[in-house]
Amino acid sequence: MEAIEFKAKIKNGFIRIPEKFKQRTGSNVKVIIISEQKVRQSDIIDKLLLNPIKLKGFSPFLREEIYERF
């Protein structure tokens, strides 16, 4: 196994292998992605608010149920 390191931008889910490395890669490769960009907690929350996870049988508390607990 040979390790090749380069920086690239992901475009439409694809990573372009630089020309100088194409001859050194086979048809099967192992890919490890180390992101240089940190994902902020608020980004995750914003994403979940826009695309909530749906769970079978789940119903959120009613306003009255929330205040009953205090």
RODRENBA-413803 format. One record per residue (C-alpha): x, y, z. Coordinates in steps of 0.2 Angstrom, whole numbers, padded with zeros to 4 digits, always signed. Layout:
<vexmars>
XYZ
...
</vexmars>
This chain:
<vexmars>
+0000+0000+0000
+0006+0017-0004
+0000+0034+0004
-0002+0049-0007
-0007+0066+0001
-0014+0081-0007
-0027+0095-0004
-0043+0096-0014
-0060+0104-0014
-0075+0093-0015
-0086+0098-0029
-0103+0089-0031
-0097+0075-0020
-0082+0072-0030
-0063+0073-0026
-0052+0076-0041
-0035+0066-0041
-0021+0077-0047
-0013+0072-0064
+0003+0068-0056
-0004+0055-0045
-0016+0046-0057
-0003+0034-0063
+0001+0029-0045
-0017+0025-0040
-0025+0008-0044
-0043+0005-0047
-0046+0002-0029
-0041+0015-0016
-0044+0018+0003
-0050+0036+0006
-0048+0045+0023
-0055+0063+0023
-0048+0075+0036
-0058+0091+0035
-0050+0107+0038
-0066+0115+0042
-0074+0113+0059
-0093+0110+0059
-0100+0122+0072
-0114+0115+0084
-0126+0128+0077
-0124+0122+0060
-0129+0104+0065
-0144+0111+0075
-0149+0122+0060
-0148+0107+0048
-0159+0096+0060
-0172+0110+0062
-0173+0110+0043
-0173+0091+0041
-0179+0084+0057
-0177+0065+0061
-0193+0056+0060
-0196+0043+0074
-0210+0031+0073
-0222+0033+0088
-0214+0049+0094
-0225+0064+0098
-0217+0080+0106
-0224+0086+0123
-0238+0098+0123
-0235+0115+0131
-0245+0110+0146
-0235+0094+0148
-0219+0104+0148
-0224+0116+0162
-0232+0102+0172
-0214+0095+0175
-0208+0111+0185
</vexmars>
